[in-house]
Amino acid sequence: MRTELAVLGWQLAEAVERSATVEGYREYIYASRGEFTVAKDIYVRPRSGWFSDRSVCYLAAGKPVVTQETGFSKWIPTGQGLFAFSTLEEAVAALAAINADYVRHAHAAREIAAEYFAADKVLRKLLHDAGVE
C-alpha cells in the first residue's frame, strides 16, 4: 500500500516520529499541505459531532482540512478551508477545490480556527453556559 500511495504523490509518516516532541509535531504540520483524515465509525454512524484536535492544529496553522463527516458541520462551517465528506466523490471534490485555490482555503482554515477554536472564545462561552461569570 505504501508503494502505491507513494507513486500517487502521497507521503506517509510514522506518527511516533512526528509527534515525539512539540517542536517536531508543529514542524510536521507546518510542512504539510493540509490534512485528510477518516474518522472512526463510532463517531461517524451516530453523527456525534466529534472533531479531531489534530484537525484543529492544522486549521490553526492555516492548513486546509478534509475530514469525514461526523455531524460537526452542524456547528462549524464547511466548504472553505474545512471540508466534510461522506462519500469518496465528496472527498475527491474537496481536494480538487483546495488545489484549485489553495491560498483562499488556507486563509479560510486559519479563520475557522480563530473563530471556533480559540481558547479565549471557547472558554468564555463554556464558562458562560455553565453559569460562571
N, C-alpha and C positions, 0 to 999 in steps of 0.2 A: 504494500500500500504506500509506503514512504516513497518508493521509486516512482510510482505512477503520479503521486502528488507533486513530486519534485519536477517531473517532466512538464507538468502544467504550470510551473512557476511558484508553487506553494513552498513555504519553508516551515517545517515542523520543528519545534523547540522542546527540549526537556524541561518540564515545569520546575523541577527541583533546582536545576542550574540557574534558571531565570529568576527564581523567587528566593534565593538563599539570603540575599541582602536587600534592604530597601533601595539602595542605590542601583543595584543590578536590575531590580524589578522596574523601577522608574525608567532606567535607560532602555530596557526592552520595550516598554510601552511607547516611549517617545520615538524609538526607531521603527516601530510598526506603522503600517499604513492605516490600520484600523483593526477592529475585532469582528470576527464571525464566530458565533457560538450556537450550540444546540443545547437546550435545557433538558433536564431530567423529566421523564414522563410524569413523575409525582407532582411537578409544578405545572406542567402543560395541561394535562387532562382536566383537572378541576378548575383551571383558569384562576389560579391562586393570586396572580399579580406579582409573583416573585420576580426580582430583578437582581442581577449579579453585582456584587461590589466591585468585581474586576471591570465590568462594563462601565461602571461609574468612573473608575480610574481612566479608562480610555476616553470617555467623554470629556473629563476634566483636562485631559492632555490635548484636547482638540482633535481627537481621532474618531471618525465615524464608527458606529456600531450597527451590526446586523445580527439580530438575535431572535431566537424562536419565541413566538408569542405565548405568553403565559397569562395574559389578561392585563399586563402592565399598561398597555396603551389606553386603558380607561382613564389613567391618571397622568400619563406622561405623553406629550405629543410625539408622533412619529411621522416619518416621511421626509424629514430633512435632518441629517446628522445622526438620527436614530431610526432604524427600520425594524419592524416586527414582521416575521414571516411565519406562515403556517404550511406553505407548500414549497416545493423545490422551485417552481416558477416564480413565486414571490421573492425567494432568496436571490435568484438569478437577476431579477428585475432590480432589486435593491442594490446589488453590487454594480450593475450597469449604470444606475443613476448616480452612484457615488463616483464611479470612474468618469462619467460624463462631466461632472462639475465638482471635483474634489475640494477645491478651496471653499466653495459655498457650504458644502456638507461638513467640512472640518470646523468652520466658523459656527455653524448651527449646533454641532456637537458640544462645543465649549459653552454656548449659550444655554443649552439644556442642562448641563452640569451646574452652571451658576444659578439657574432659576429653580431647579428641582432638587438639587443635592447639596447645596452649600450649607455648611453647618449652621451659620447664623440664621438662615431662613428655616431650615428643617427643625432645629432645636427650639426656636422661638414658637413655631406653630405647635410642636409637640407639647411644650410646656403650657401654652395657652389652652390647647384642647384638654389637657389634664387638669386644668383649673389652677395652675401655678403661675402667678404673675410676678 
